[in-house]
């Protein structure tokens, strides 16, 4: 009997060693319901197994798992930072199980075979040749001593046309405002140009073919880029100089009023999910809405909100960068010590350094203190402000109301605001409004919104 037990123990030990070697590495799966590839990266440490998640179709990599449990032939992975979980069972060279997130349960099979990217369906993206004139252009921002590269589209090569300048949202973006295979600015430009409106769209500074350093710039710097685009358009013989307007999306909707407040020559501005509330308040609301829609617990949401609020307050108090960094570090250390924050990768120092750097970046410090009301009060040209009812990044009611109130306070009476049902921050018809949904939706830009924008511009430039 003793010999039998010994032999069984040895056999089990050998199997465990083989099993440990086989489980580590990359496991590939495909969430068919969302048309998303995912990759689990499993490694073995002295404290057990460690996993990170990649979602290449969403350009998200290294999302840390909070728990990895391997017991007998079963695998359980929790990724609390995104409210997700995978439970599966080993079957020869695959793991069959279920991926769960925000109450949704999706069958998922993991294998060692890498899955090739599925070609995204983007039916609205226009194909060349276009039925209008297109020209690559370069113009100078003399104040910043940088050149900005873009594309000018004209309904015809010859003629005189009203025009718009497209201003992108936050983060470095190209002239098409490209995100997750969507090209909203290309589609909007194509639509407007076909309707008789010239369009200038350009790469953000330090991105694409434009020069400069994006990481050192803030919203005021980007406003000077938009001013340079306006100055350039006024030199073009094909453009009616009194009928030039700006269309700004998200942060671009903050920048457009900044330009309009300084120049009385602008014909109009259109704010797509434009910002009407102060920067720190907007970010707190954004974080809360996205967390709640992602299934994060109310306790964790309140903890996060309290900590972020205190850190944002520090940014208002300290002008000295060194003092600000020291105080942010103290706040984060206390929050981690009290258990109110769990660094997602388990590395407190790395988390504190990363967060401090993000908060003290030139863009963030400016944005946290920026109050759009100051510019909106001074805008005298016609304004169209639109938003999607399911926008979780720029809450529609609060921001549309704030924009309208600030314009009214400044004496502007030519204001149109519209909230569209079932549209997200990108003006896509959606289900949840979550950013994770953007790449899964085939539609890039609501045709209804594009039609309304076009008709409003043509009316204002008659």
C-alpha positions, -999 to +999 in steps of 0.1 A: +000+000+000+029+024+009+045+017-025+013+024-044+009+058-026+045+067-033+042+059-070+010+079-073+026+109-056+056+108-079+032+105-109+012+135-097+044+155-092+056+149-127+022+158-141+022+190-121+055+200-135+044+194-171+012+213-164+030+243-149+052+245-180+023+243-204+000+268-187+025+297-189+027+319-220+001+334-244-034+321-247-055+335-276-093+339-278-120+357-297-151+373-282-174+367-311-203+388-297-180+419-296-157+409-325-127+413-302-095+394-300-081+390-265-048+375-252-041+362-217-004+363-208+003+339-180+036+337-161+047+319-130+063+337-100+075+326-066+041+337-052+021+318-078+007+327-112+004+362-127-017+372-157-021+403-179-048+408-205-043+423-240-071+436-262-052+444-294-083+455-313-089+482-286-051+491-285-051+480-248-022+460-235-009+447-202-041+450-182-032+434-149-053+406-135-060+408-098-062+371-093-051+339-112-061+306-097-052+272-112-067+242-094-066+208-109-077+213-145-095+246-139-084+282-145-099+313-129-087+348-138-101+380-124-094+415-139-110+438-113-098+470-129-122+464-158-148+443-139-141+411-159-136+375-151-127+343-170-135+308-158-124+278-179-114+242-180-084+226-196-091+202-225-059+189-241-045+219-259-073+244-252-092+261-224-129+262-227-149+286-205-168+318-201-157+354-201-179+377-180-180+415-177-207+439-165-233+412-163-225+398-198-214+362-201-197+351-233-185+316-243-147+318-249-122+292-260-085+299-255-058+282-277-021+287-284-028+297-319-026+334-326-058+349-341-053+372-370-070+406-369-105+406-384-110+434-409-131+461-394-163+470-412-165+507-416-192+512-443-192+550-440-155+555-449-153+571-483-133+556-511-113+574-537-117+589-562-137+616-545-162+638-564-145+670-553-111+687-552-085+676-526-052+693-518-024+685-493-015+718-475+010+730-450+007+762-429+027+779-402+020+787-366+044+816-363+038+820-325+049+784-318+073+782-348+058+750-360+043+738-393+010+720-394+001+696-422-034+689-434-059+684-462-081+710-478-112+697-496-132+720-520-165+712-536-148+723-569-113+734-578-126+768-588-152+789-570-159+806-537-171+786-508-180+787-471-155+767-451-150+749-418-119+740-398-120+707-379-104+706-344-098+672-328-103+660-292-077+653-266-045+632-272-024+632-303-045+626-334-042+628-371-063+649-395-089+621-397-092+620-359-086+583-364-095+559-336-101+521-336-102+521-375-128+548-374-121+581-393-148+605-381-132+637-395-126+621-429-163+611-430-175+645-418-152+663-442-165+641-471-201+648-462-197+685-458-177+690-490-202+671-511-228+696-497-209+726-509-187+734-478-149+735-480-131+717-451-096+720-436-085+692-413-050+689-400-026+666-380-022+677-343+012+693-336+039+667-331+018+641-348+015+628-383+032+653-407+030+682-383+060+694-363+062+705-327+059+686-293+025+675-284+034+663-249+045+699-239+013+716-252-020+725-235-054+735-248-043+771-252-014+760-275-038+739-296-061+770-298-031+789-314-028+761-339-065+765-348-060+803-351-032+796-376-055+774-396-080+802-397-053+827-408-043+803-436-078+797-449-084+835-452-055+836-477-072+811-500-090+827-530-116+798-530-128+806-495-153+834-485-134+849-456-165+860-437-180+825-439-153+805-421-163+785-390-148+760-366-161+725-357-145+712-325-150+677-311-146+671-273-115+691-263-119+707-298-152+719-285-133+737-257-108+751-281-133+765-307-148+791-282-112+801-271-105+810-307-139+826-313-135+847-281-104+863-295-115+868-331-147+885-342-141+875-378-153+839-374-186+832-390-198+804-366-187+775-344-201+740-340-194+722-307-195+684-309-196+670-274-181+703-263-170+711-228-191+735-208-181+727-172-147+732-155-120+707-163-117+690-129-155+687-125-157+672-160-131+645-153-147+635-120-181+631-137-165+612-166-147+588-143-178+582-122-201+575-153-176+552-170-169+533-137-206+528-130-214+517-165-185+492-163-200+476-132-176+489-106-191+489-071-205+521-056-180+519-027-150+518-051-165+546-072-169+568-041-133+560-030-119+568-064-139+600-066-128+612-032-091+605-040-092+621-074-111+651-061-084+656-034-056+653-060-073+677-084-077+702-055-039+700-050-034+709-087-054+741-080-035+750-048+002+745-059+018+764-087+052+750-078+057+717-096+080+702-070+056+710-041+027+696-061+045+663-069+054+659-032+018+664-021+003+642-048+027+615-037+017+618-001-020+616-010-015+584-030+007+568-003-020+574+023-047+560+000-027+529-007-018+524+030-055+528+039-065+502+013-085+527-007-063+522-037-049+489-049-022+495-076-034+474-106+000+459-112+008+455-075+037+479-077+030+510-056+060+530-065+055+525-102+018+534-098+025+566-078+052+577-103+029+571-133-001+589-117+020+619-105+035+623-140+001+622-156-015+648-132+015+672-135+017+671-173+012+705-190-020+695-206-036+681-175-027+710-152-042+734-177-073+714-182-080+709-145-080+747-140-097+756-172-133+771-170-149+772-205-173+798-193-145+824-195-143+820-233-180+812-240-190+846-224-170+863-251-183+844-281-206+865-303-209+844-335-237+818-340-232+786-320-245+751-326-238+727-297-247+690-299-242+659-278-252+623-276-275+613-247-252+583-239-220+602-239-201+591-208-170+613-214-188+646-217-221+643-199-247+659-222-272+677-200-247+694-177-224+705-205-251+716-230-268+736-202-235+752-191-226+761-227-260+777-233-260+796-200-225+810-205-233+822-240-265+838-228-247+855-200-224+870-226-253+883-246-252+857-274-287+850-287-279+828-317-276+795-299-288+761-309-284+730-286-295+695-293-292+662-274-295+631-296-309+599-281-288+567-281-256+584-293-222+581-276-192+605-274-182+597-310-219+602-322-223+566-330-256+548-324-247+526-293-260+504-265-239+514-234-220+545-244-188+529-230-155+537-248-149+500-250-179+498-274-165+524-299-144+499-319-172+473-320-197+496-337-196+496-375-211+531-378-186+559-374-208+590-373-246+594-371-260+605-406-287+625-387-262+646-369-241+652-400-273+663-419-283+687-391-248+702-388-247+708-426-282+723-428-274+747-399-241+758-415-257+764-449-284+785-432-259+806-412-237+812-443-264+821-468 
